Amino acid sequence: MALTSNHQRVPVLRAAGIVPLIGNLDKPRTLARLAGLASRVLHLAPPPGQGVKDPRTQSLAWALRRRQLPAAMVYGSTSGVYGNCDGEWLNETRATHPETARAWRRVDAELHVRQLGRAGVCASILRIPGIYAPDREGGTPRERLLSSTPVLMADEDVFTNHIHADDLARACMLALWRGHPQRVINVSDDSDLKMGDYMDLAADLYGLPRPPRTTLAQAAQSLSPMRLSFMRESRRLDNQRMKHELRLRLSYPTVRQGLIE
């Protein structure tokens, strides 16, 4: 079963063997029929684009509480909740330190998921970095390379983390069945790259020019606030819990393997 607010998606879902459920996370009353329907819930809907709260996850939690709670719930959060860690390796015991409204919304969503966990749901929170996949529109750095979007000079560059969409999908499904109660899991591959090196690698694989380098001060004059926020946060995600507890064997351990089309 899949929740959708778009009636045009109904035939597509049915063709895939999925039972469509019409409802809108921005309209809580439309979610009442979700109560008690599923024993396991995968929640990947993003928060709204403004504010520091996530009323969508709050609404879903309200709907699920109306009858028997699901046995398990997996929520797709973001590694952005850690904030800038100056390139340090970090595991799931690291305290959250959100530095953008976008990250604060995810922290709020995690709170609602944790509350369901305290009520008896086996709640798993997946902290997800940059998602990529060559077979999906916009799923690789190709467009940024073609538009010559700059990256930072090496001495100012930040570490970045990635996960192939197929490996993420498998992690989500495994967490529904193998996740431990009230558990946070970093879902990231084994790559250890700075953002500029990642873009250089992609350029070389695609036979495109490497992107220009710039300073953070110069980037602040030309790039969008969202793009700039990624250039201000540096961290490296430890993925051992994902490998040991979910027993996920990555199909694409590094971006070099995953970017090839």
Residue frames as qw, qx, qy, qz and C-alpha x, y, z in Angstrom:
[[0.000, 0.889, 0.459, 0.000, 0.00, 0.00, 0.00],
 [0.437, 0.048, 0.013, 0.898, 1.17, 3.54, -0.71],
 [0.001, -0.792, -0.409, 0.454, -0.14, 6.91, 0.40],
 [0.335, 0.177, 0.365, 0.851, -0.50, 9.53, -2.32],
 [0.143, 0.610, 0.353, -0.695, -2.18, 12.92, -2.55],
 [0.208, 0.426, -0.473, -0.743, -2.00, 12.87, -6.35],
 [0.786, 0.268, 0.414, -0.372, -4.94, 11.14, -8.05],
 [0.633, 0.652, -0.353, -0.223, -2.91, 10.89, -11.27],
 [0.006, 0.521, -0.846, 0.115, -0.51, 8.54, -9.46],
 [0.751, -0.057, 0.492, -0.436, -3.25, 6.00, -8.77],
 [0.903, 0.391, -0.067, -0.162, -3.01, 4.12, -12.12],
 [0.402, 0.650, -0.611, 0.206, 0.79, 4.06, -11.88],
 [0.333, -0.407, 0.732, -0.433, 0.69, 2.57, -8.41],
 [0.852, 0.097, 0.345, -0.381, -1.92, 0.00, -9.35],
 [0.776, 0.547, -0.306, -0.072, 0.10, -1.05, -12.40],
 [0.238, 0.561, -0.722, 0.327, 3.01, -1.74, -10.05],
 [0.627, -0.233, -0.742, 0.039, 0.85, -3.98, -7.86],
 [0.173, -0.036, -0.518, 0.837, 0.46, -1.34, -5.13],
 [0.138, -0.724, -0.675, -0.041, -2.82, -0.47, -3.44],
 [0.172, 0.395, -0.045, 0.901, -3.12, 3.35, -3.54],
 [0.284, -0.657, -0.600, 0.357, -4.39, 5.20, -0.47],
 [0.166, 0.685, 0.184, 0.685, -5.54, 8.76, -1.12],
 [0.504, -0.775, -0.287, 0.252, -4.53, 11.18, 1.61],
 [0.339, 0.756, -0.116, 0.548, -2.59, 14.37, 2.18],
 [0.623, -0.224, -0.465, 0.587, -0.08, 14.82, 4.99],
 [0.078, 0.135, -0.102, 0.982, -0.92, 18.54, 4.97],
 [0.576, -0.274, -0.144, -0.757, -4.58, 17.73, 5.68],
 [0.130, -0.249, 0.888, -0.364, -4.67, 15.49, 8.78],
 [0.674, 0.141, 0.429, -0.585, -8.34, 14.57, 8.48],
 [0.752, 0.442, -0.346, -0.346, -7.67, 12.82, 5.17],
 [0.294, 0.442, -0.833, 0.158, -5.32, 10.41, 6.99],
 [0.627, -0.281, 0.460, -0.563, -7.84, 8.91, 9.41],
 [0.951, 0.156, -0.055, -0.261, -8.32, 5.75, 7.33],
 [0.484, 0.555, -0.650, 0.189, -4.60, 4.91, 7.64],
 [0.432, -0.485, 0.598, -0.471, -5.06, 3.83, 11.25],
 [0.728, -0.135, 0.633, -0.227, -4.48, 0.13, 11.73],
 [0.794, 0.538, -0.104, -0.264, -3.97, -0.62, 8.01],
 [0.674, 0.532, -0.476, 0.190, -0.29, -1.50, 7.98],
 [0.850, -0.489, -0.085, 0.179, 1.89, -3.44, 10.38],
 [0.620, -0.269, 0.172, 0.717, 5.04, -1.79, 8.99],
 [0.237, 0.943, 0.220, -0.077, 5.34, 1.81, 7.80],
 [0.610, 0.011, 0.182, 0.771, 8.02, 3.40, 5.64],
 [0.026, 0.939, 0.273, -0.208, 7.89, 7.21, 5.92],
 [0.601, 0.010, 0.262, 0.755, 9.96, 9.09, 3.32],
 [0.146, 0.865, 0.367, 0.311, 7.87, 12.23, 2.81],
 [0.414, 0.187, -0.224, 0.862, 9.93, 15.42, 3.27],
 [0.106, -0.605, -0.497, 0.613, 8.84, 18.19, 5.64],
 [0.297, 0.912, 0.282, 0.005, 7.35, 21.41, 4.28],
 [0.639, 0.441, -0.005, 0.630, 9.77, 23.88, 2.75],
 [0.016, 0.631, -0.192, 0.752, 9.61, 26.44, 5.53],
 [0.671, -0.625, 0.074, -0.391, 9.57, 26.76, 9.31],
 [0.061, 0.515, -0.815, 0.259, 11.42, 24.64, 11.88],
 [0.602, -0.031, 0.679, -0.418, 8.68, 22.05, 12.52],
 [0.175, 0.078, -0.856, -0.481, 7.39, 19.10, 10.51],
 [0.596, 0.058, 0.347, -0.722, 3.59, 19.02, 10.79],
 [0.724, 0.245, -0.500, -0.407, 3.46, 16.24, 8.18],
 [0.439, 0.130, -0.857, 0.237, 5.19, 13.70, 10.39],
 [0.216, -0.006, 0.600, -0.770, 3.11, 14.93, 13.33],
 [0.685, 0.150, -0.050, -0.711, -0.07, 14.32, 11.30],
 [0.682, 0.194, -0.687, -0.161, 1.04, 10.84, 10.27],
 [0.193, 0.110, -0.835, 0.504, 1.87, 9.96, 13.88],
 [0.452, 0.046, 0.363, -0.814, -1.58, 11.17, 14.94],
 [0.759, 0.179, -0.319, -0.539, -3.24, 8.96, 12.32],
 [0.570, 0.201, -0.793, 0.077, -1.23, 5.88, 13.29],
 [0.013, -0.106, 0.743, -0.661, -2.16, 6.30, 16.97],
 [0.578, -0.079, -0.025, -0.812, -5.91, 6.15, 16.30],
 [0.954, -0.082, -0.115, -0.265, -6.00, 2.33, 16.31],
 [0.904, -0.294, 0.177, 0.254, -3.50, -0.45, 16.79],
 [0.047, -0.849, 0.414, 0.326, 0.02, 0.88, 16.27],
 [0.795, 0.483, -0.364, -0.038, 2.22, -0.63, 13.55],
 [0.915, -0.304, -0.018, 0.263, 4.88, -3.09, 14.65],
 [0.606, -0.227, 0.199, 0.736, 7.65, -1.11, 12.95],
 [0.300, 0.938, 0.164, -0.057, 8.26, 2.28, 11.39],
 [0.660, -0.068, 0.201, 0.720, 11.24, 3.51, 9.38],
 [0.130, 0.955, 0.163, -0.213, 11.78, 7.22, 8.85],
 [0.702, 0.337, 0.128, 0.614, 14.13, 8.66, 6.24],
 [0.245, -0.915, -0.060, 0.316, 15.86, 11.63, 7.89],
 [0.554, 0.769, -0.156, 0.278, 19.01, 13.46, 6.81],
 [0.749, -0.127, -0.246, 0.602, 22.63, 13.53, 7.93],
 [0.137, 0.613, 0.013, 0.778, 22.21, 17.31, 7.96],
 [0.600, -0.744, -0.205, -0.212, 20.91, 17.05, 11.52],
 [0.799, -0.280, -0.137, 0.514, 24.53, 16.64, 12.64],
 [0.013, 0.988, -0.051, -0.145, 25.50, 20.06, 11.29],
 [0.481, 0.732, -0.443, 0.192, 29.11, 20.94, 10.59],
 [0.886, -0.446, 0.084, 0.091, 31.56, 18.50, 12.22],
 [0.031, -0.857, 0.476, 0.193, 34.76, 19.89, 10.64],
 [0.588, 0.475, -0.631, -0.175, 35.36, 16.71, 8.69],
 [0.315, -0.351, 0.817, -0.333, 35.32, 14.37, 11.69],
 [0.405, -0.103, -0.877, -0.239, 34.19, 10.76, 11.44],
 [0.400, -0.165, 0.445, -0.784, 30.98, 10.37, 13.42],
 [0.173, -0.200, -0.959, -0.106, 28.66, 7.58, 14.41],
 [0.330, -0.591, -0.559, -0.479, 25.05, 7.62, 15.54],
 [0.513, -0.575, -0.481, 0.419, 25.90, 8.57, 19.13],
 [0.269, 0.078, 0.035, 0.959, 26.88, 12.05, 17.94],
 [0.106, 0.613, 0.528, -0.578, 24.49, 14.69, 19.24],
 [0.370, 0.694, 0.484, 0.383, 22.45, 16.55, 16.65],
 [0.245, -0.546, -0.049, 0.799, 23.46, 20.13, 15.93],
 [0.436, 0.656, 0.544, 0.290, 21.23, 21.43, 13.13],
 [0.287, -0.377, 0.060, 0.879, 22.43, 24.64, 11.54],
 [0.160, -0.064, -0.472, -0.865, 19.68, 25.25, 8.98],
 [0.611, 0.040, 0.255, -0.749, 15.89, 25.45, 9.16],
 [0.757, 0.224, -0.508, -0.345, 15.82, 22.45, 6.82],
 [0.444, 0.161, -0.828, 0.303, 17.76, 20.38, 9.37],
 [0.245, -0.074, 0.573, -0.779, 15.65, 21.63, 12.28],
 [0.740, 0.073, -0.116, -0.658, 12.53, 20.36, 10.50],
 [0.724, 0.163, -0.668, -0.048, 14.12, 16.91, 10.32],
 [0.144, 0.155, -0.764, 0.610, 15.02, 16.99, 14.01],
 [0.518, -0.010, 0.296, -0.802, 11.38, 17.77, 14.76],
 [0.805, 0.139, -0.395, -0.421, 10.26, 14.86, 12.56],
 [0.501, 0.197, -0.801, 0.262, 12.65, 12.52, 14.37],
 [0.194, -0.145, 0.603, -0.760, 11.07, 13.62, 17.67],
 [0.739, 0.051, 0.047, -0.670, 7.62, 12.50, 16.53],
 [0.775, 0.213, -0.584, -0.113, 9.04, 9.17, 15.35],
 [0.252, 0.230, -0.784, 0.519, 10.78, 8.67, 18.70],
 [0.469, -0.100, 0.404, -0.779, 7.49, 9.35, 20.49],
 [0.861, 0.111, -0.258, -0.424, 5.90, 6.54, 18.47],
 [0.577, 0.283, -0.731, 0.230, 8.82, 4.38, 19.53],
 [0.080, -0.193, 0.685, -0.698, 8.13, 5.10, 23.18],
 [0.693, 0.018, 0.159, -0.703, 4.50, 4.10, 22.56],
 [0.784, -0.068, 0.607, -0.108, 5.60, 0.64, 21.40],
 [0.760, 0.645, -0.039, -0.068, 6.54, 0.95, 17.72],
 [0.769, -0.218, 0.283, 0.530, 9.93, -0.45, 16.66],
 [0.279, 0.951, 0.064, -0.115, 11.10, 2.90, 15.30],
 [0.720, -0.082, 0.261, 0.638, 14.17, 3.26, 13.09],
 [0.161, 0.942, -0.001, -0.295, 15.56, 6.61, 11.96],
 [0.788, 0.198, 0.263, 0.521, 17.80, 6.48, 8.89],
 [0.081, -0.859, 0.099, 0.495, 20.10, 9.47, 8.53],
 [0.750, 0.430, 0.407, 0.295, 20.69, 9.80, 4.82],
 [0.258, -0.524, 0.246, 0.773, 23.30, 11.88, 2.96],
 [0.359, 0.505, -0.328, -0.714, 23.35, 12.78, -0.75],
 [0.743, 0.216, 0.626, -0.095, 21.34, 10.30, -2.85],
 [0.233, 0.569, -0.505, -0.606, 22.45, 9.57, -6.39],
 [0.692, 0.169, 0.702, 0.030, 21.61, 7.16, -9.22],
 [0.111, -0.258, 0.563, 0.777, 22.58, 7.35, -12.91],
 [0.008, -0.332, -0.844, -0.421, 19.21, 6.01, -14.08],
 [0.088, -0.770, -0.584, 0.242, 17.21, 8.77, -12.39],
 [0.261, 0.786, 0.175, 0.532, 16.67, 12.30, -13.66],
 [0.146, -0.848, 0.237, -0.451, 18.97, 14.66, -11.80],
 [0.908, -0.419, -0.005, -0.017, 20.50, 11.70, -9.99],
 [0.802, -0.028, 0.018, 0.596, 24.14, 12.49, -10.81],
 [0.252, -0.684, 0.004, 0.685, 26.38, 15.59, -10.84],
 [0.501, 0.296, 0.547, 0.602, 26.19, 15.74, -14.65],
 [0.096, 0.878, 0.385, 0.268, 23.94, 18.82, -14.78],
 [0.381, -0.886, 0.056, 0.260, 26.15, 20.72, -12.34],
 [0.597, -0.259, 0.459, 0.605, 29.20, 19.83, -14.40],
 [0.395, 0.521, 0.547, 0.522, 27.55, 20.93, -17.63],
 [0.060, -0.942, -0.245, -0.220, 26.62, 24.25, -16.04],
 [0.506, 0.411, -0.358, 0.668, 30.16, 24.68, -14.61],
 [0.559, -0.785, -0.103, -0.247, 28.88, 25.04, -11.03],
 [0.265, 0.649, -0.589, 0.403, 32.00, 25.82, -8.96],
 [0.836, -0.403, -0.352, 0.124, 33.36, 23.81, -6.05],
 [0.386, -0.910, 0.146, 0.037, 35.57, 24.99, -3.20],
 [0.331, 0.707, -0.597, 0.183, 39.32, 25.34, -3.26],
 [0.740, -0.009, -0.658, 0.143, 41.03, 22.32, -1.71],
 [0.275, 0.097, -0.605, 0.741, 42.01, 24.13, 1.51],
 [0.384, -0.039, 0.276, -0.880, 38.37, 25.19, 2.14],
 [0.579, -0.029, -0.651, -0.490, 36.64, 22.10, 0.79],
 [0.606, -0.273, 0.480, -0.573, 34.31, 19.92, 2.87],
 [0.069, -0.063, 0.993, 0.073, 33.86, 16.19, 3.20],
 [0.636, 0.085, -0.101, -0.760, 30.65, 14.88, 1.69],
 [0.373, -0.055, 0.913, -0.158, 28.75, 11.60, 1.97],
 [0.513, 0.220, -0.451, -0.696, 26.72, 9.61, -0.53],
 [0.508, 0.044, 0.841, -0.183, 24.44, 6.62, -0.98],
 [0.142, -0.002, -0.745, -0.651, 23.21, 5.04, -4.20],
 [0.599, -0.092, 0.015, -0.796, 19.41, 5.08, -4.48],
 [0.800, -0.005, -0.554, -0.231, 19.26, 1.29, -4.88],
 [0.461, 0.048, -0.724, 0.511, 21.32, 0.69, -1.73],
 [0.226, -0.115, 0.355, -0.900, 19.14, 3.19, 0.13],
 [0.728, -0.090, -0.267, -0.625, 15.99, 1.35, -0.96],
 [0.741, -0.016, -0.665, 0.087, 17.42, -1.92, 0.31],
 [0.210, 0.110, -0.610, 0.756, 18.41, -0.28, 3.61],
 [0.471, -0.152, 0.101, -0.863, 14.86, 0.99, 4.06],
 [0.825, -0.079, -0.404, -0.388, 13.36, -2.44, 3.51],
 [0.629, 0.060, -0.687, 0.359, 15.87, -4.18, 5.75],
 [0.016, -0.192, 0.481, -0.855, 15.25, -1.68, 8.54],
 [0.661, -0.215, -0.132, -0.707, 11.54, -2.53, 8.48],
 [0.925, -0.125, -0.331, -0.135, 12.42, -6.10, 9.46],
 [0.785, 0.004, -0.385, 0.485, 15.84, -5.95, 11.11],
 [0.042, 0.654, -0.182, 0.734, 15.81, -2.53, 12.74],
 [0.397, -0.226, -0.717, 0.527, 16.34, -2.37, 16.49],
 [0.180, -0.845, -0.504, -0.009, 13.86, -0.40, 18.62],
 [0.176, -0.972, -0.019, 0.154, 14.53, 3.34, 18.88],
 [0.719, -0.219, 0.348, 0.561, 17.63, 3.10, 16.69],
 [0.286, 0.878, -0.157, -0.350, 19.37, 5.68, 14.53],
 [0.806, 0.013, 0.454, 0.378, 21.35, 4.37, 11.56],
 [0.070, 0.695, -0.361, -0.617, 23.69, 6.24, 9.21],
 [0.802, 0.381, 0.455, 0.072, 22.93, 5.03, 5.68],
 [0.175, 0.881, -0.340, -0.279, 26.04, 5.92, 3.71],
 [0.917, 0.334, -0.176, 0.126, 28.50, 4.20, 1.40],
 [0.810, -0.371, 0.020, 0.454, 32.24, 3.73, 2.01],
 [0.480, 0.673, 0.057, 0.560, 33.42, 6.75, 0.00],
 [0.499, -0.657, -0.141, 0.548, 35.84, 9.14, 1.73],
 [0.437, 0.394, 0.338, 0.735, 35.85, 12.20, -0.51],
 [0.013, -0.462, -0.195, 0.865, 35.70, 15.93, -0.35],
 [0.513, 0.674, 0.398, -0.351, 33.02, 17.58, -2.47],
 [0.284, 0.783, -0.374, -0.409, 35.47, 18.92, -5.05],
 [0.140, -0.349, 0.907, 0.191, 37.15, 15.54, -5.43],
 [0.496, 0.354, 0.768, -0.196, 33.74, 13.93, -5.91],
 [0.485, 0.785, 0.125, -0.363, 32.92, 16.37, -8.70],
 [0.098, 0.677, -0.649, -0.333, 36.35, 15.88, -10.29],
 [0.345, -0.080, 0.934, 0.042, 35.84, 12.12, -10.23],
 [0.537, 0.568, 0.570, -0.253, 32.41, 12.44, -11.85],
 [0.343, 0.821, -0.204, -0.408, 33.82, 14.76, -14.52],
 [0.054, -0.500, 0.824, 0.260, 36.57, 12.29, -15.36],
 [0.430, 0.152, 0.888, -0.066, 34.12, 9.38, -15.55],
 [0.481, 0.709, 0.462, -0.230, 31.81, 11.34, -17.87],
 [0.579, 0.228, 0.357, 0.697, 34.57, 12.84, -19.99],
 [0.011, 0.926, 0.285, 0.248, 33.56, 16.37, -19.00],
 [0.285, 0.580, -0.336, 0.685, 35.71, 19.33, -17.87],
 [0.449, -0.331, -0.649, 0.518, 36.40, 19.46, -14.16],
 [0.128, -0.907, -0.385, -0.113, 34.45, 22.19, -12.34],
 [0.248, 0.670, -0.244, 0.655, 36.08, 25.53, -11.53],
 [0.558, -0.355, -0.564, 0.495, 37.36, 26.09, -8.01],
 [0.082, -0.745, -0.085, -0.657, 36.34, 29.05, -5.89],
 [0.134, 0.129, -0.663, 0.725, 36.60, 30.37, -2.35],
 [0.112, -0.543, -0.802, 0.222, 33.74, 30.21, 0.11],
 [0.005, 0.569, 0.181, -0.802, 33.51, 33.99, 0.10],
 [0.170, 0.229, -0.541, -0.791, 33.19, 34.03, -3.69],
 [0.157, -0.265, -0.929, -0.206, 30.67, 31.19, -3.64],
 [0.024, -0.535, -0.638, 0.554, 28.49, 33.18, -1.23],
 [0.149, 0.462, -0.103, -0.868, 28.06, 35.81, -3.94],
 [0.375, 0.259, -0.599, -0.658, 26.79, 33.48, -6.66],
 [0.289, -0.096, -0.948, -0.089, 25.34, 30.23, -5.30],
 [0.555, -0.537, -0.362, -0.523, 21.90, 29.58, -3.81],
 [0.416, -0.589, 0.474, -0.506, 21.56, 29.50, -0.01],
 [0.961, -0.120, 0.170, -0.184, 20.82, 25.75, -0.14],
 [0.837, 0.413, -0.217, 0.284, 23.88, 24.96, -2.26],
 [0.134, 0.698, -0.438, 0.551, 25.97, 27.19, -0.03],
 [0.696, -0.513, 0.309, -0.396, 24.76, 25.42, 3.10],
 [0.995, 0.054, -0.011, 0.083, 26.22, 22.14, 1.79],
 [0.604, 0.551, -0.278, 0.505, 29.57, 23.91, 1.37],
 [0.201, -0.689, 0.372, -0.588, 29.56, 25.00, 5.01],
 [0.811, -0.364, 0.333, -0.314, 29.13, 21.53, 6.54],
 [0.480, 0.492, -0.726, -0.010, 31.84, 18.87, 6.61],
 [0.676, -0.333, 0.556, -0.351, 31.46, 15.42, 8.11],
 [0.410, 0.276, -0.838, -0.232, 32.17, 11.76, 7.44],
 [0.791, -0.239, 0.098, -0.554, 29.58, 9.14, 8.36],
 [0.141, -0.280, 0.943, -0.108, 30.48, 5.88, 10.06],
 [0.714, 0.056, -0.310, -0.625, 28.27, 3.18, 8.50],
 [0.159, 0.218, -0.949, 0.164, 29.21, 0.19, 10.67],
 [0.427, 0.147, 0.655, -0.606, 25.84, 0.02, 12.40],
 [0.681, 0.422, -0.137, -0.583, 24.14, -0.19, 8.99],
 [0.512, 0.398, -0.747, -0.146, 26.39, -3.07, 7.98],
 [0.088, 0.142, -0.920, 0.354, 26.21, -5.00, 11.25],
 [0.365, 0.213, 0.643, -0.639, 22.61, -4.50, 12.37],
 [0.675, 0.476, 0.036, -0.562, 20.83, -4.33, 9.02],
 [0.670, -0.117, 0.676, 0.284, 23.38, -6.72, 7.49],
 [0.556, 0.802, 0.102, -0.193, 23.36, -4.64, 4.33],
 [0.636, -0.166, 0.455, 0.601, 26.02, -5.46, 1.78],
 [0.212, 0.732, -0.048, -0.646, 26.41, -2.44, -0.46],
 [0.770, 0.472, 0.387, 0.187, 25.95, -3.00, -4.17],
 [0.425, 0.756, -0.022, 0.497, 27.80, 0.28, -4.77],
 [0.680, -0.479, -0.282, 0.479, 30.40, 0.64, -2.00],
 [0.293, -0.435, 0.068, 0.849, 31.85, 3.82, -3.52],
 [0.412, 0.740, 0.138, -0.514, 30.68, 6.53, -5.88],
 [0.047, 0.499, -0.705, -0.501, 33.26, 5.42, -8.46],
 [0.131, 0.118, 0.973, 0.148, 31.29, 2.19, -8.88],
 [0.222, 0.593, 0.698, -0.332, 27.89, 3.82, -8.61],
 [0.188, 0.694, -0.044, -0.693, 28.32, 6.74, -11.00],
 [0.090, -0.191, 0.800, 0.562, 29.09, 4.58, -14.03],
 [0.627, 0.298, 0.105, -0.712, 26.05, 4.64, -16.30]]
